[in-house]
Amino acid sequence: MNTVINKNKAELISTLTTSIESGSLIRVQRMLNALHPAEIAHLLESSPIQQRKIAWELINKENEGLVLVELGEDVRASLVEEMDTGEVIEAVKDLDANDMADFLQSLPDTAINQTLEGMGKKERERVEAVLCYDEDSAGGMMDTQAITIRDDINIEVVLRYLRMQKKLPSHTDNLIVVDNDDYYLGILPLSELLTSQPYESVAEKMNAKHEAILATTPSHDVAILFEDRDLISAPVINKKRKFIGRITIDDVVDVIRDEADHSVMSMAGLNEEEDLFAPVLPSVKRRALWLGTNLATAFLAAWVVSQFTETIESAVALAVLMGIVPSMGGIAGSQTLTLAIRGIAVGQLVKSNTISLLNKELILGLINGLVWAFIVFLISAFAFDNISIGIVIGIAMLINLLIAPLAGVALPLLLRRFNIDPALAGGVLLTTITDVIGYVAVLGLATIGLPFFNKLFA
C-alpha cells in the first residue's frame, strides 16, 4: 500500500513540475484543486521555491486555509509572508478553532492580533479559548465545537435536538453530558443513543465512568491515551471540571506524525518543520551549530589521540586498527540509545525498571564484546603477524562494547532530567563517549601492555 501511495505522489510531483515548466498552468490549476488539501500541501512542500509560488497562486481561495494548516511551519511562513492581513483572515475564516489556533501560533504576535481583530466576536472567543493553552497540550489540540446535552432529559428529546442540527461536528461518536453549569458528567455514545428506548433518560444510559482529559495534559500523553483506549474522540475539561472542548483522532494522528518526524530530524540536529527546499543561507545558519558541535567533539577525540603519538609511532598497526574500536562502540551504543529513547517516548522506561534494562544491556554488551573481541583479535593478529596487537585491540573492543550500552541507557535519562531532548543531544554525546573511550582503551592499553605482551610472546 505504501509503495502505491508513494508512487502516486511521485507521479503527481513529476506532473506538477513538467506542467509548470511547459507553461500548462490551467492543467496545474485543475490538478491541484481536484486534490485533498493535505495532498496539495505535500506537493507544495515537495516543490522548489519558484514552482511553489506559482502553484500557490493557482489554488482556489476557498482551499487556501485548509492547505495552510497542513503545511510545515517553514513552508507556511514563506507563503504567508506574501499575503496581507486581509488575505490571511479570508483564507482561514472557516477553519475549526483548533486548526485556526495552530495556524495563528506560527505567526508573529502582530499578525495574530490583527487576524483576531478581523474575526467575529463568537469566532474569536472560540479561537482564544484554544490559544490560552500551550499548543502541545490537550487544550491546545482541542476543538471547541461539540454537541452537549443535559442528563435530566430523555432520549426522544435528544434525537429531536440532533435532527435540528444542520450537521454534527466531525468524528462525533459521543455526545457530551453536562449539567446546567457545564460541569462534565459523562458521555452518551451514539451507539447507545440509537439503541435506547425514547422514554429512557440520558442519566440512565450515559457512561459516567468515562474519564475526560485535563486541558493541561501534554499532547504526547493524549496520544498514548487514544492508543491505549482506542478512542475516536475525547472530552476535555479545565481544572474546575468544566467541559471546554474535545479532541478527535485526526488531531492525535498529527501529534504522532509530528513526534515521529521530530525523532528522525532531531538526530541530525534539524527541525521537524524544516523546509526541504529552504533558501541556502537560512539552512546554513541552522546547520552550523550542529556541525560546530560535532567538530568540537571530533577535536576532543583528536586531542586524546595526540596524547599517544609515541605509542602510535612505535606500532604503526595501531594507526590502521584503532578506528575500529570507537566505530563498533558507536554502533552498539546507538542501538541501546534508540531503544532507551523509544522506551521513554512510549512510557515503557521509567525509574523502577531502569536497572533491569541496564543489566540486560550490559549482559548483551558482554556477550557481544567477547564474540567480537575474539574475532578482532584473530584478524588483527593474523593480518599484522602480531599477537600483542591482536590482544590490545581485542581487550579495547570488549571495554568499549561494555561502556557503549551503559552510556546508551544513562544518557537519555540524564538528558531528560535536565529537560534536554534525548533525540537531539543523545547521538552527539554518545559518539563522543564511545570515541574517547575507544581511543583511550586502544592507545592506553598499547602504551601499558604492548611492551609486556611483546616480551611474553617474543
N, C-alpha and C positions, 0 to 999 in steps of 0.2 A: 504493500500500500504506500509506504513512504517513498519507494522508488518511483511509483507512478506519479505521486504528488510532486516530487522534486523535478521529474521530467516535464510535467505540465508547467511548473514555474519557470524552468529553464527556457521552454518554448515561448512563454509569454515575454520574458526578458528579451529574448532574441528578436521576437516580432516587434516589440516596442522600439528597440534600438534600430532595427532595419527600417521601420516605418518613419521614424524621426529623421534618420539620415537621408532618406529618399524624399522627404517633404510630404509624405502622405498623412497629414495631420488630421484629416477627417476620419481616416481609418483608426488612428490612435485615439481620437476622442470617443468614437463608438466602442472601441475595445475597452477602454478604461471605465467608462460609465456603465458597462454591462457587468462589471466585476463587483464583488463584495468589497466594502471599504477596507477590510483587512488585506485583501489581495492587492488593492490599489496601493496601499501603504507599503506592502512588500516590494512592489515594482518600483516605487519611488526610492526606497532605501537601496535598491539594487542598481540604481541608475547613477552615472556620473552627474556632477552638479548641473552642467548646462542642459543635459537631457531632462533632468529632474525638473528644472524650472519650466521648460517647455511643456512637459506632461502636466505639471500642476495647473498651468493656465487653461488646460483643456478639460479639467474636471468640472462637472456641473456644480453650481453654487450650493445646491441642497445636499451635496455629498461631502463638501469640504470639511465640515465639523467632524463628521464620522471618521473621515480619513485622518484628520489631525490627531485624534485621540489614540489612533492605532500606531502612530509613528513613534520612533525613539526620540528622546528629548533633543538630541543634537540636530537631527533632520527637521523636526518640528520647529525648533527655534530658527533655523535658517530660512524656513518658509514664512513664518510669522513676521520676521524682520521686514519682509517686503510688503506686509499688509498694514493698512492703517487701522485705528481702533474700531471704526465703524464696520469695516470688513470682518474683523475678528468677532465682534458681537453678533453680526448677522450669521456668520459661519457656525457658531456654537450655541445659538439661541435655543435649539430644540434638543440639546443633549440632556441625558439624565444628570441628576445633581452630582453623583459621584464621578461621572465622566467629565463633567464641567469642572469640578474641583481638581481632578487630576490634571486637566489641561491648564487651568489657571496657576497651579502651583509651580509649573515650569516657566512661568512668565516673570518678568521683573515686577516689583511691587507697584510701580506706577501703572503698568499695563493692567495689573489685577484690579486696582481701584477703578480705573477708567472703564473696564469691562463690567464690573459690578454695578457701577453707577448707570450704565446703559441698560440694565435689566429692569423688569418689572419688580414690584415690591415682593410678591409672593415667591417668584422665581429666585430673587436674590436671597431671601431668607432661607430657602432650601439649600442653596449652594453654601451660604455662610455657616449653616449647621454642620456641613461636612468639613469646611475649611478650618473650623476651630479645633479639629483633631489632627494629630500627626498623620501624614499621608501613608505611613507604614503601620497604621493601627486599624482596628476594626471600624472605628468611627470615620477614619479617612477613606475606607473602602466602601462604606455603606451607601445605599440608595435610600432616600427619604420617602420614596413612593412605595406604599404598601396598603393592603386592604385590612382595616382594623374593625373588629366587631366587639360588642359587649357580651358578657356571659349570661345576662338575665333575659335574653331573647330566645325565641325558638328557631328551629331550622327553617321553617317556612318563611319567616321574616328575613333570614339571611339570604335565602335563594331569591326572594323578590328584590332585595338590595343589590345582589350581584347582577341581576338582569337589567337593572337601571344603569349600570356602569357601561360606558362606551367600550372599554376594553380593560382587561386585567393587566397589571404590571408584568413584565416578562419574568419567566421562571417562577410563577406563583404556584406553589404546591401546598401552601398552608395559608390559612387566614390567622391573623394575629389577634388574640383575645386580650382586651384591656378593660380596665374599669373606667369610671367616669372621669378620672383624673389622669388617664393614660398610663397608669401603672401596669406593668406587664403581668399577665396572669397565666398565659399558656398559648397553645396553638390549636387550631382546628384543621386537621388535614382535609384537603378537598375530597380524598377518597372516603373519609368518614362522613363528610357532609353529604355526598351523593348517595350513600347507602343508609342514611338515617331516616327515621320517620319524621314527617313535617312537624308533628306536635312535640317532639323531643327538644329539650333545651340545649343551648350551647354548653352550659355548665356541666351537663351530663356527658356530653360527647367529646369535649375538648381534652387535650393532653396537658394537664397542669404540671407534669414532671419534666417536660421538655425545657432544658436549660437555655436561657438566652446568653448571648456573648456580650461581655462588658466592652464598652466602646474603646477603652484604653488597651485592650488585648493586642499584642503585636500581630501583624499580618501573617508572620511565619506560623504562629500558634493557631491562628484561624485556619490556615491551610491544613494543618495537621488534624484539627477537629473535623473539618469537612471530609478528609480522607478516612479517618477512623470511624466516623459515624455515617458515611455515605450520604451526606447532606446535599440537597439541591439549593436550599436557601436556609437562612438562619436569622432570627430576630436579634437586634442589637439594642442594648439598654444602657442608660447612664448610671452613675453611682447611686442615684436615688431609686433605681429600678424602673424608671420611666422608659417606655418604648420610644426610640428615636429614629429607627430605620431598620433596614435588613440588608444582609449580604447574600449575593447569589453566586452560583457556581462559576459563572463566566468571569467574575472578578477574582475568584480563587485561582482559576486556571492562569490568569495573568500573573498572579503572585508566584505561582510555581514556575512559570516560564522565566520570569524576571530573576528568580533565585538561581535557576539553572544557568542562565546567561551570566549572572554575576559570578558564580563559582568558576566558570570557564575563563571569563575575561580577567578576573582578578588575579589568577595565577600568572598572567602575563603583564600585570600592572595596568590593565586597561579598564575603562568604564564600560558597563554593560550597555550603555546608551551610545557608545562610540559609533560615529558615522563611518561606514565603510569607505566612503568617498570624500571624507572631510578634507578641507584645504591643507596643504603641506605644512605651513607654519604652525597652526594650532596643534597638528598632530605631533610635530617635532617637540613642541613645548611639553605636551602631555607625556611623551615617552622619555624625555630627557631625564626626569627624576628617577625613573625606574632603571634606565641604563646607567646612570651615575651611581645608584645604589649597588648595582651588580658589579660595576667597575671597582668600587671601594672594597667589596668582598673579594674580588679577584686579586687586588693588590695585597690584601691581607694574606691570602694563600701564597702569593708570590713571595711575600716577606718571610713567611715560615720556611719556604724552600730555600731562600737565600741564606738562612742561618746554618745550612748544612752543605755549603758549596764544597768544602774539603772532602766530605763523605762522598758526594756525587762524583767529584774528580777522581777519587780513588777506586770507584766502582761504577764505570760508565753504564753498566747494565741497569743500574737503578734509575738513570735518566730515562731509559726506554720503558721500564716496567712500572714506575711509581704512579703514573696516571691511572693505572687500572684500579688501584685500591679505592681512591675517592670516587671514581666513576661507579663502581659496584655499590659502594656505600650510599651514594646519592640515589640510585635506583631503588635499593631496598628501603631506604628511609622514605622516599616519596610514596611507595606502596602503603606503608604504615600511616603516613601523614594523610593520604587520601581517605583511607578507612576511618581515621580518627575525625577528620573534618566532616565526613558524611555522618558519622555517628552522632556528633554534636548537633549537626543540622536537623536530623530527624528525631532528636531527643533520645537516642539509644545509649549514648555515652554520657554518664553522669558520675558524680564524685564516688558513689558507692560501688561502682563496678570498674573504676579506672585501674585498680591494682590487678584485677582479673585479666583485663586486656593487656596490660603491661607484661604480666607473667607469660601469657600466651605468645606475645610478640617476641619476648626475649628467648623463649624456648625455640621458636621458629628461627630467630636470628642465629642461635647457637647451632642448630642443625644445618642451616644454610651455610653458616660460617665454616663449619668443619668440612662440609662437602666441597665448597668452592675453594677453600684454603688448600685442600689436598690437591685439587685439580690444578690450581695456580702453581703450587709447589712443583708438581710433576712437569708442567710445561716450562716453567722458568728454569728449573734445574737442567732439563734436557736441552733447551734452546741455547743456554749460555754455558752448558757443561760446568755448572757451579751449584753444588748442593746448598752452600751457605746462602746464596742469593735466593734460592727457592724457599728456604726456611724463613728468611726475613719477610719476603713478600707474603708467604702463606700465613704467618702469625699476624702480620699487619692487616691482612684481609679478614681474619677472624675477629680481631679487635673492632674494626670498623663496621662489620656486619652485626656486631653486638650493640655498638653505640647507635647505629642508624635507627633501629626500631624504638630505642629508648627516646631519642630525640623526636621521632615521628609521633609518639604518643604525648610526650610532655609539652612540645612546642604549642600546639593548638590550644591546650588547656591553659597554659601560661598567658598566651596572647589574648585569649578570651577574658581572662581575669583582669587584664589591663585594657579591656574594651577595644582591642585591635583585631581586625578581621583576619582570622587564620588563613583564609583563602588568599588574601592579599600579601601577607608578610611571611607566611609559613614556608613557602618554597625557597625564598631567598635565604632565610635563616638556616633552613635545613641544609641547603647546598654549602653554605659557609661552614657549618659544623662538620659535615662529612668530608669536605675538602681539607680543612685544617687538621682534623683528627687523622684522616688518611695519610696526609703528608708527614705529620709528626710521627705517626706509627711506623711508616716505612723508614724514614730517614733517621729517626731516633733509634729504632732497633738496629739499623745498619751501623750507626755510629758506635753503639754499645756492643752489639752482638757479632758483627762481621769478623772482627779480629779473633774472637773466641771460636766461632764456627770454622773459620779458615784453619786455625791450628788443629781443631778437633778432627777435620776431615782432610788434613794435609797428607 
